Amino acid sequence: MASQSGNLWVLLGLGLAGIFVLTRKLKEHKEDLGAFIQKLHLLPPPQPAPPKAPHPLTALTFAFSDLFDIHGHVSTFGHPDWATSHQPASSTSPAISALVQAGATALGTTLVDPFAYGITGQNKHYGTPTNPAVPSRLPGGSSSGAAVAVAANFVHFSLGIDTTGGVRLPAAFCAILGFRPSYAAVSHVGIIPVSTSLDTVGWFAKDPNILRRVGHILLQAPLAIQCGPRQIIIADDCFQHQIVPLDRSSQVLIKATEKLFGRQVLKHINLEDYISSKVPSLETCSSQKTNGEVKTSSLKLLANIMQFIQRHEFGLKHAEWMDIVKPDLHPAVTAQLHGKLEISDAEIENSKSVRSEMRAAINSLLKDERILVIPTVADPPPKLGGKEILSQDYQSHMFSALSIASISGCCQVTIPLGFYDKYPVSVSLLARHGGDRFLLDTLQTMYTTLQEQADIASKSKPSSNVVSKEQSAEIAKEKRSGAVQCSSCCGRYSGGKSGHRVLFGGTDKFQRSILKKLMLGHLCGCI
């Protein structure tokens, strides 16, 4: 009887201990929204004596995803099995050291998706960080905790890893700035690799000036005269795939550009057509995938290539450990990691060709200080517990725009533009590979005007002068077949007159002329 009583007390004690641990974890999650894995303090060196200038990042705090090496610390890489099967780091990541030496104080490590592989921000082992912008929605991943830490004002900036969108996507979902630098512009030393040819060290901030200052430290770029963009190229076709109306996304940027630089700087493009013509190796992927069915878009093919490269290179680095440890994974991560396992040499070579052609194509498009504008993502953040994130179609759709920078290696910045229907809206600016400082300077120049125009758009009723997605798509077709010039101003849609009757039907020449002026004028904002 005494033995049974003793067992009951043991069980009761274990139960109370479990309740205490769970309560403490819930309290910690509530306090920091589940963003942090471990709190720590990496303090900067003392300030130099006058008249020397203070450290450039003095008084700024930051956090970083839990996959950067810190001397004596074991990273989780988003999974407890990784931490228990690896030794503490023998040195600190150069990126972290550079920021601390520049005067910033590190406050902790932040949550990532398991193995930094997902895009949702979910982590069944450590919980899902709460999205401060939309608490009922996912924060996005893989660098979810780093994004939440900035969005909730816990730190001034944070570092994450962007492989297939791990910084850009959570920045869009959490309504903050997110920067993916050019490939290899920031050292990869001291980070756990996901996909060695796609990984970049990216960073988040709310303030464009802080984003830029952090960039100057990490990029180690020499000082240069700041210059504005010579051309801003709007990828009209990409904006057709998003749910947000054009007057709350691309039109906001168009109006800001006109106000800052003038209408003559703007250019419009069908990006999918451009990529199809400049990246011929995608045709090989298309013939393999379609089997006579409807042709897949070039951006979706690009997204497939990106996921293929990520899966292949992740396997090369971590397959042996995965086979030995057999870590427990979320179905979304399992579905991505256990894709096609047999990979031919021909597929690997073709993916290299696509990457090489894509870099050349984007660098050519964006040479001479040009900027490309695309939506960061097409859809709003998924609901917590939503099942759509498990589907391949959803992931392919989500990855389409993100694949442009990942495959080409160019730099990209995510810019919040307020909210539509209670969800964050964002656009992205891209510059050529190596144009990182120019892109950060352009953001600094445009940011305030962009926010002003976004605020005006949010308070305005939808204008009849804003072309609809359907109209824009028709005009894009007209342009490819030889659209007429916009006679009310800028001549942006110049070309031959062939095919104009497809869009502007009717027999009355005067009516056709008026319609052409109205439709083309609405699209470019002339009237």
C-alpha positions as CSV (number, residue, x, y, z in Angstrom):
1,M,0.0,0.0,0.0
2,A,2.8,2.3,0.9
3,S,4.5,1.5,-2.4
4,Q,1.3,2.3,-4.4
5,S,1.0,5.6,-2.5
6,G,4.6,6.4,-3.3
7,N,4.1,5.8,-7.0
8,L,1.0,8.0,-7.0
9,W,3.1,10.9,-5.4
10,V,5.8,10.4,-8.0
11,L,3.2,10.5,-10.9
12,L,1.6,13.5,-9.3
13,G,5.0,15.2,-9.0
14,L,5.8,14.5,-12.6
15,G,2.4,15.8,-13.7
16,L,2.9,19.0,-11.8
17,A,6.4,19.4,-13.1
18,G,5.1,18.9,-16.7
19,I,2.4,21.5,-16.1
20,F,5.0,24.0,-14.7
21,V,7.3,23.5,-17.7
22,L,4.4,23.9,-20.1
23,T,3.1,27.0,-18.3
24,R,6.6,28.5,-18.4
25,K,6.9,27.8,-22.1
26,L,3.5,29.3,-22.8
27,K,4.4,32.4,-20.8
28,E,7.7,32.7,-22.6
29,H,5.9,32.3,-26.0
30,K,3.4,35.0,-25.0
31,E,6.2,37.4,-23.9
32,D,8.4,37.0,-27.0
33,L,5.7,35.7,-29.4
34,G,7.7,32.5,-29.8
35,A,10.4,34.3,-31.8
36,F,13.4,33.4,-29.7
37,I,15.2,30.0,-29.1
38,Q,17.7,31.4,-26.7
39,K,18.3,34.8,-25.1
40,L,21.9,35.9,-24.9
41,H,24.1,39.1,-25.0
42,L,26.9,39.6,-27.4
43,L,28.2,43.0,-26.4
44,P,30.1,45.4,-28.7
45,P,33.6,46.7,-27.9
46,P,34.1,50.0,-26.1
47,Q,33.6,53.2,-28.2
48,P,36.7,54.7,-29.6
49,A,38.0,57.9,-28.0
50,P,37.2,61.2,-29.6
51,P,37.7,62.6,-32.1
52,K,37.2,59.2,-33.7
53,A,33.6,58.5,-34.8
54,P,31.5,56.1,-32.8
55,H,30.8,52.6,-34.1
56,P,28.3,52.8,-37.0
57,L,25.7,50.5,-35.4
58,T,26.0,51.9,-31.9
59,A,22.8,51.5,-29.8
60,L,21.2,49.1,-32.2
61,T,20.1,45.6,-31.1
62,F,19.7,42.5,-33.2
63,A,18.8,38.8,-33.2
64,F,19.7,36.1,-35.7
65,S,18.3,32.7,-36.9
66,D,19.5,29.7,-34.9
67,L,21.8,28.4,-37.6
68,F,24.7,30.9,-37.3
69,D,27.8,29.6,-35.4
70,I,28.4,31.2,-32.0
71,H,31.5,30.1,-30.1
72,G,30.5,27.6,-27.5
73,H,26.9,27.5,-28.6
74,V,25.0,24.6,-30.3
75,S,22.6,25.7,-32.9
76,T,19.3,23.9,-33.2
77,F,18.9,24.3,-37.0
78,G,15.1,24.3,-36.2
79,H,15.1,20.7,-34.8
80,P,16.1,19.4,-31.3
81,D,17.7,16.3,-32.8
82,W,20.2,18.5,-34.5
83,A,21.3,20.1,-31.3
84,T,21.6,16.8,-29.4
85,S,23.8,15.3,-32.1
86,H,26.2,18.1,-32.7
87,Q,29.0,19.8,-30.8
88,P,29.2,23.5,-29.8
89,A,30.7,25.8,-32.5
90,S,34.5,26.5,-32.1
91,S,34.2,30.0,-33.6
92,T,31.6,32.7,-34.3
93,S,30.2,33.5,-37.8
94,P,32.0,36.4,-39.4
95,A,28.6,38.0,-40.2
96,I,27.7,38.1,-36.5
97,S,31.2,39.2,-35.5
98,A,31.2,42.1,-38.0
99,L,27.9,43.4,-36.7
100,V,29.0,43.2,-33.0
101,Q,32.3,44.9,-33.8
102,A,30.3,47.6,-35.6
103,G,28.6,48.5,-32.3
104,A,25.4,46.4,-32.4
105,T,24.3,44.2,-29.4
106,A,23.0,40.7,-30.1
107,L,20.1,39.7,-27.9
108,G,19.4,36.1,-28.9
109,T,18.9,33.3,-31.5
110,T,15.5,33.0,-33.3
111,L,13.4,30.2,-34.5
112,V,13.6,28.7,-38.0
113,D,11.6,26.1,-39.8
114,P,13.1,22.6,-39.3
115,F,16.4,22.7,-41.1
116,A,15.5,26.1,-42.5
117,Y,13.7,24.2,-45.2
118,G,10.0,25.3,-45.0
119,I,8.3,28.5,-46.0
120,T,5.5,28.6,-43.5
121,G,7.2,29.5,-40.2
122,Q,5.7,26.4,-38.5
123,N,7.8,24.3,-36.2
124,K,6.2,21.4,-34.4
125,H,9.0,21.1,-31.9
126,Y,9.4,24.8,-30.8
127,G,6.0,26.2,-31.8
128,T,5.0,28.7,-34.5
129,P,5.9,32.3,-33.8
130,T,3.0,34.7,-33.7
131,N,2.7,37.0,-36.7
132,P,2.4,40.5,-35.1
133,A,0.9,41.9,-38.4
134,V,-1.8,39.2,-38.6
135,P,-1.9,37.0,-35.5
136,S,-4.3,34.5,-37.0
137,R,-2.0,33.9,-40.0
138,L,1.4,32.2,-40.4
139,P,4.5,34.4,-40.2
140,G,6.2,32.7,-43.1
141,G,9.6,31.0,-43.2
142,S,12.2,29.8,-43.0
143,S,13.5,32.8,-40.9
144,S,10.2,33.2,-39.1
145,G,11.5,34.1,-35.6
146,A,13.9,36.7,-37.0
147,A,11.1,38.4,-38.9
148,V,8.7,38.4,-35.8
149,A,11.5,39.8,-33.6
150,V,11.7,42.9,-35.8
151,A,8.0,43.2,-36.5
152,A,7.3,43.1,-32.7
153,N,10.0,45.7,-32.0
154,F,12.0,43.3,-29.9
155,V,15.1,44.3,-31.9
156,H,16.1,46.9,-34.4
157,F,17.2,44.4,-37.1
158,S,17.8,40.6,-37.4
159,L,19.6,38.2,-39.6
160,G,18.2,35.1,-41.4
161,I,18.9,32.8,-44.2
162,D,17.3,33.2,-47.6
163,T,17.6,30.1,-49.8
164,T,14.2,30.0,-51.6
165,G,12.6,33.0,-49.9
166,G,13.4,32.5,-46.3
167,V,13.8,36.3,-45.6
168,R,11.7,37.8,-48.4
169,L,8.6,35.8,-47.7
170,P,8.3,36.3,-43.9
171,A,9.1,40.0,-44.5
172,A,6.1,40.2,-46.8
173,F,3.9,38.3,-44.3
174,C,5.0,40.3,-41.3
175,A,4.8,43.7,-43.1
176,I,8.5,44.6,-42.7
177,L,11.5,45.2,-44.9
178,G,13.6,42.2,-45.9
179,F,16.8,42.1,-48.0
180,R,18.3,39.2,-49.9
181,P,21.7,40.2,-51.1
182,S,23.4,39.0,-54.3
183,Y,24.6,35.5,-54.1
184,A,28.0,35.3,-52.2
185,A,27.9,39.0,-51.4
186,V,27.9,38.1,-47.7
187,S,30.2,35.4,-46.4
188,H,28.5,32.0,-45.8
189,V,31.2,30.9,-43.4
190,G,29.8,29.9,-40.0
191,I,26.2,29.1,-41.1
192,I,24.7,25.7,-41.4
193,P,24.1,25.2,-45.2
194,V,20.7,24.4,-46.7
195,S,21.5,24.6,-50.4
196,T,25.1,25.9,-51.0
197,S,24.4,27.5,-54.4
198,L,21.2,29.2,-53.3
199,D,21.9,30.2,-49.6
200,T,22.3,33.9,-48.8
201,V,22.6,35.8,-45.5
202,G,19.7,38.2,-45.5
203,W,18.4,40.7,-43.0
204,F,15.2,42.4,-41.7
205,A,14.4,45.9,-40.4
206,K,11.5,48.3,-40.2
207,D,13.6,51.4,-40.9
208,P,15.2,51.6,-44.4
209,N,18.1,53.6,-43.0
210,I,18.9,50.7,-40.5
211,L,18.5,48.2,-43.3
212,R,21.0,50.2,-45.3
213,R,23.5,50.7,-42.5
214,V,23.5,47.0,-41.7
215,G,24.1,46.4,-45.4
216,H,27.1,48.6,-45.5
217,I,28.7,46.5,-42.7
218,L,27.8,43.1,-44.1
219,L,28.5,43.9,-47.8
220,Q,31.8,45.7,-47.0
221,A,31.0,47.8,-50.0
222,P,33.2,50.9,-50.6
223,L,31.6,54.3,-50.3
224,A,30.2,55.6,-53.6
225,I,28.2,58.5,-54.9
226,Q,24.5,57.7,-54.5
227,C,22.6,57.7,-57.8
228,G,19.0,57.2,-58.7
229,P,17.7,54.5,-61.0
230,R,17.8,55.2,-64.7
231,Q,14.9,52.9,-65.4
232,I,12.2,51.2,-63.3
233,I,10.7,48.2,-65.0
234,I,7.3,46.9,-64.0
235,A,6.6,43.2,-64.6
236,D,3.0,43.6,-65.5
237,D,2.3,39.9,-66.0
238,C,3.5,39.1,-62.5
239,F,1.0,41.5,-60.9
240,Q,-1.8,39.6,-62.7
241,H,-1.3,36.6,-60.5
242,Q,-1.8,38.3,-57.1
243,I,-5.1,38.8,-55.2
244,V,-4.3,42.5,-54.3
245,P,-5.8,45.1,-56.7
246,L,-3.3,46.9,-58.9
247,D,-4.1,50.3,-57.4
248,R,-2.8,49.0,-54.1
249,S,0.4,47.4,-55.5
250,S,2.0,48.2,-58.8
251,Q,0.1,51.5,-59.2
252,V,1.5,52.7,-55.8
253,L,5.0,52.2,-57.0
254,I,4.2,53.8,-60.4
255,K,2.9,56.9,-58.8
256,A,5.8,57.1,-56.4
257,T,8.3,56.7,-59.3
258,E,6.6,59.4,-61.3
259,K,6.7,61.8,-58.4
260,L,10.4,61.1,-57.6
261,F,12.0,60.5,-61.0
262,G,9.4,61.4,-63.7
263,R,7.3,59.3,-66.0
264,Q,10.0,58.8,-68.5
265,V,11.9,56.4,-66.1
266,L,9.1,53.8,-66.2
267,K,9.0,50.8,-68.5
268,H,6.7,47.8,-68.7
269,I,7.6,44.3,-69.5
270,N,6.1,40.8,-69.7
271,L,8.7,39.0,-67.6
272,E,7.6,35.5,-68.3
273,D,8.0,36.1,-72.1
274,Y,11.4,37.7,-71.5
275,I,12.6,34.7,-69.4
276,S,11.2,32.2,-72.0
277,S,13.2,33.9,-74.7
278,K,16.4,34.4,-72.8
279,V,16.6,31.0,-70.9
280,P,16.3,28.3,-73.6
281,S,17.3,25.5,-71.2
282,L,13.8,25.9,-69.6
283,E,12.4,24.3,-72.7
284,T,14.0,21.0,-71.7
285,C,12.2,21.2,-68.3
286,S,9.0,22.1,-70.1
287,S,9.1,19.1,-72.5
288,Q,9.8,16.8,-69.5
289,K,6.9,18.2,-67.4
290,T,4.1,18.8,-69.8
291,N,3.8,15.6,-71.8
292,G,1.7,17.3,-74.4
293,E,-0.5,19.1,-71.9
294,V,-0.8,22.9,-71.5
295,K,2.6,24.6,-71.5
296,T,3.8,25.5,-68.0
297,S,4.7,29.1,-67.4
298,S,8.4,30.0,-67.3
299,L,8.2,31.2,-63.7
300,K,6.7,28.0,-62.5
301,L,9.4,26.0,-64.3
302,L,11.9,28.2,-62.7
303,A,10.3,27.5,-59.3
304,N,10.5,23.8,-60.0
305,I,14.2,24.1,-60.9
306,M,14.9,26.1,-57.6
307,Q,13.2,23.4,-55.5
308,F,15.1,20.7,-57.4
309,I,18.4,22.4,-56.7
310,Q,17.5,22.9,-53.0
311,R,16.5,19.3,-52.5
312,H,19.5,17.9,-54.3
313,E,22.1,20.1,-52.4
314,F,20.4,19.6,-49.1
315,G,20.7,15.8,-49.6
316,L,24.3,16.1,-50.5
317,K,25.0,17.8,-47.2
318,H,22.6,16.2,-44.8
319,A,21.2,12.9,-46.2
320,E,23.6,10.7,-44.2
321,W,22.7,12.4,-40.9
322,M,19.0,12.2,-41.8
323,D,19.2,8.5,-42.5
324,I,21.0,7.9,-39.2
325,V,18.9,10.1,-36.9
326,K,15.5,9.9,-38.7
327,P,14.2,13.2,-37.3
328,D,10.5,13.7,-36.8
329,L,9.3,16.3,-39.4
330,H,6.2,18.3,-40.2
331,P,4.3,16.9,-43.3
332,A,5.0,20.0,-45.3
333,V,8.8,19.6,-44.8
334,T,8.6,15.8,-45.4
335,A,6.8,16.4,-48.7
336,Q,9.6,18.7,-49.9
337,L,12.5,16.6,-48.6
338,H,11.1,13.3,-50.0
339,G,10.5,14.5,-53.5
340,K,12.2,12.8,-56.4
341,L,15.2,11.0,-55.0
342,E,16.7,9.6,-58.2
343,I,18.4,12.5,-60.0
344,S,20.1,12.1,-63.3
345,D,23.3,13.8,-64.4
346,A,21.4,15.4,-67.3
347,E,19.0,17.1,-64.8
348,I,21.8,18.4,-62.8
349,E,23.6,19.8,-65.8
350,N,20.4,21.4,-67.1
351,S,19.7,23.1,-63.8
352,K,23.2,24.6,-64.0
353,S,22.5,25.8,-67.5
354,V,19.2,27.4,-66.4
355,R,21.0,29.2,-63.6
356,S,23.7,30.5,-65.8
357,E,21.3,31.7,-68.5
358,M,19.0,33.3,-65.9
359,R,21.8,35.2,-64.3
360,A,22.9,36.6,-67.7
361,A,19.3,37.4,-68.6
362,I,18.5,39.4,-65.4
363,N,21.9,41.1,-65.4
364,S,21.3,42.2,-69.0
365,L,17.8,43.4,-68.2
366,L,19.0,45.4,-65.1
367,K,22.3,46.8,-66.4
368,D,23.0,50.5,-66.1
369,E,21.2,51.1,-62.8
370,R,17.8,49.6,-63.7
371,I,15.3,48.2,-61.2
372,L,12.8,45.4,-61.7
373,V,9.5,45.6,-59.8
374,I,7.5,42.4,-58.9
375,P,5.0,41.4,-56.2
376,T,6.9,39.6,-53.4
377,V,4.2,36.9,-53.2
378,A,0.9,36.4,-54.9
379,D,-1.2,35.3,-51.9
380,P,-1.9,36.6,-48.3
381,P,-0.4,34.7,-45.4
382,P,-2.0,31.3,-44.9
383,K,-4.3,30.6,-41.9
384,L,-2.8,28.9,-38.9
385,G,-3.4,25.2,-39.5
386,G,-4.4,25.7,-43.1
387,K,-4.0,22.7,-45.4
388,E,-3.3,24.5,-48.6
389,I,0.4,24.8,-47.7
390,L,0.8,21.1,-48.2
391,S,-0.1,21.1,-51.8
392,Q,2.6,21.2,-54.5
393,D,0.5,23.6,-56.6
394,Y,0.4,26.1,-53.7
395,Q,4.1,25.9,-53.1
396,S,4.9,26.2,-56.8
397,H,2.6,29.3,-57.0
398,M,4.3,30.8,-53.9
399,F,7.8,30.1,-55.2
400,S,7.3,31.5,-58.7
401,A,8.2,35.1,-58.0
402,L,10.7,34.1,-55.3
403,S,12.7,32.0,-57.8
404,I,13.8,34.9,-59.9
405,A,16.4,36.2,-57.4
406,S,17.3,32.7,-56.0
407,I,18.1,31.3,-59.4
408,S,19.7,34.5,-61.0
409,G,21.7,35.4,-57.8
410,C,20.5,39.0,-58.0
411,C,19.6,41.1,-55.0
412,Q,16.0,41.8,-53.9
413,V,14.3,43.9,-51.2
414,T,10.8,43.4,-49.9
415,I,8.9,46.6,-49.2
416,P,5.6,46.7,-47.2
417,L,2.8,48.8,-48.6
418,G,0.3,48.8,-45.9
419,F,-2.7,46.4,-45.7
420,Y,-5.5,45.4,-48.0
421,D,-8.5,43.4,-46.6
422,K,-6.6,43.2,-43.3
423,Y,-3.6,41.5,-44.9
424,P,-0.1,42.9,-45.6
425,V,0.7,44.1,-49.1
426,S,4.2,44.2,-50.4
427,V,6.2,44.7,-53.6
428,S,9.8,43.8,-54.3
429,L,12.6,45.7,-56.1
430,L,15.4,43.8,-57.8
431,A,18.8,44.9,-59.0
432,R,21.5,43.1,-60.9
433,H,24.0,40.8,-59.2
434,G,26.4,43.0,-57.3
435,G,24.0,46.0,-57.3
436,D,23.3,45.6,-53.6
437,R,24.4,49.0,-52.4
438,F,22.6,50.7,-55.3
439,L,19.4,48.8,-54.4
440,L,19.6,49.9,-50.7
441,D,20.2,53.5,-51.8
442,T,17.2,53.3,-54.1
443,L,15.0,52.0,-51.3
444,Q,16.2,54.8,-49.0
445,T,15.3,57.3,-51.7
446,M,11.9,55.9,-52.5
447,Y,10.6,54.6,-49.1
448,T,8.9,57.6,-47.7
449,T,7.1,58.5,-51.0
450,L,6.0,54.8,-51.4
451,Q,4.5,54.9,-47.9
452,E,2.7,58.2,-48.6
453,Q,1.3,56.8,-51.9
454,A,0.3,53.5,-50.2
455,D,-1.5,55.5,-47.5
456,I,-3.4,57.6,-50.1
457,A,-4.4,54.5,-52.0
458,S,-5.7,52.8,-48.8
459,K,-8.0,55.8,-48.1
460,S,-9.2,56.2,-51.7
461,K,-12.0,54.4,-53.4
462,P,-11.0,52.2,-56.3
463,S,-10.5,54.6,-59.3
464,S,-12.2,54.1,-62.6
465,N,-9.0,55.3,-64.1
466,V,-7.1,52.3,-62.7
467,V,-6.9,49.5,-65.3
468,S,-8.3,46.1,-64.2
469,K,-6.2,43.0,-64.2
470,E,-8.2,41.7,-67.2
471,Q,-7.7,45.0,-69.1
472,S,-4.0,45.0,-68.3
473,A,-3.7,41.4,-69.5
474,E,-5.4,42.4,-72.8
475,I,-3.1,45.4,-73.2
476,A,-0.1,43.2,-72.6
477,K,-1.3,41.0,-75.4
478,E,-1.9,44.0,-77.6
479,K,1.6,45.3,-76.8
480,R,3.2,41.9,-77.9
481,S,1.3,42.0,-81.2
482,G,2.3,45.6,-81.8
483,A,0.4,48.1,-79.7
484,V,-0.2,51.7,-80.7
485,Q,1.5,54.5,-78.9
486,C,-0.2,56.2,-75.9
487,S,-1.1,59.4,-77.6
488,S,-1.9,61.3,-74.4
489,C,1.6,61.5,-73.2
490,C,4.6,59.3,-72.9
491,G,4.7,56.9,-75.8
492,R,5.3,54.0,-73.4
493,Y,3.4,51.5,-75.5
494,S,5.0,52.3,-78.8
495,G,4.9,50.0,-81.7
496,G,3.1,49.1,-84.9
497,K,-0.7,49.3,-85.4
498,S,-1.2,45.7,-86.3
499,G,-3.6,43.8,-84.2
500,H,-5.3,46.8,-82.5
501,R,-8.7,45.7,-83.6
502,V,-8.4,42.6,-81.4
503,L,-8.6,44.9,-78.4
504,F,-10.4,47.9,-79.7
505,G,-13.2,46.5,-81.8
506,G,-15.9,48.3,-83.8
507,T,-16.1,50.1,-87.1
508,D,-16.1,53.7,-86.0
509,K,-12.6,55.0,-86.4
510,F,-13.2,57.9,-84.0
511,Q,-14.6,55.6,-81.3
512,R,-11.6,53.3,-81.7
513,S,-9.3,56.2,-81.3
514,I,-10.9,57.4,-78.1
515,L,-10.9,53.9,-76.6
516,K,-7.2,53.5,-77.4
517,K,-6.4,56.8,-75.7
518,L,-8.5,55.9,-72.6
519,M,-7.3,52.3,-72.2
520,L,-3.6,53.0,-72.8
521,G,-3.8,56.2,-70.8
522,H,-5.4,54.5,-67.8
523,L,-2.6,51.9,-67.7
524,C,0.3,54.3,-67.7
525,G,-1.5,56.9,-65.6
526,C,-1.6,59.6,-68.2
527,I,-5.3,60.5,-67.7
